[in-house]
Amino acid sequence: MSETALSLLDVHKTYHLGRTSLEVLRGVHKAWPTNAVVQYHLGWVLVKTGKKAEGMELLKKAAASDRPDASELAKKAIAEFT
């Protein structure tokens, strides 16, 4: 993954949750739809912006991935949001 894509994944940490961060993360997800790290970040923002069903679906995919970092974070988020 490029350095630019990695920096975009931190959007929800550095900016107010809202339309801009969601749009940026959707663009990153479009480029890397099966990337568990992207799924986690987009899922988290979707849940926080009121799109819980869509966000939880992505979090569950990330939790089931073989990426321990994304999987662990997604599992924690699922527990927090349910």
HELIX and SHEET records of a PDB file:
HELIX    1   1 GLU A    3  LEU A    8  1                                   6    
HELIX    2   2 VAL A   11  THR A   14  1                                   4    
HELIX    3   3 ARG A   19  ALA A   31  1                                  13    
HELIX    4   4 ALA A   36  LYS A   48  1                                  13    
HELIX    5   5 LYS A   52  ALA A   63  1                                  12    
HELIX    6   6 PRO A   68  PHE A   81  1                                  14    
END                                                                             
